């Protein structure tokens, strides 16, 4: 589904996504079209320190994402999250249903079989954790490569 949110709502969503860090949690955000940084030592609800857009290749740019109510953004989100799943804000009254994910996935698998796994060797920098006090107990997560 898609919907339009203002920058403050987007920030609330990002804050929810990092609210339980460093613990692993299903609410951790998966983002595309933007890169953001959070300070793991800040209080929950005040961790996101900034965001920028990405270019067509997915690289972080210097174009700041306005995380105030003055800006608006069209986002894609699944219906679970838009319905308040994993603590995200409820947006069901504002969402526009797009393609049904299970059918889209089934069609993709049918068209692309046999499938090859995509293995990413390193993080791409879209989500950046900052820890001003290493060793304080709230450490940024460390990427462990798959064998």
Buried (B, 14 or more C-beta within 10 A) or exposed (E): BEBEBBBBBBBBBBBBBBBBBBEEBEBBBEBEBBBBBBBBBBEEEEBBEBBBBBEEEEEBEEEEBBBEEEBEBEBEBEBEBBBEEBBBEEBEEEBEEEEEEEEEEEEEEEEEEEEEEEEEEEEEEBBBBEBEEEEEEBBBEEEEEEE
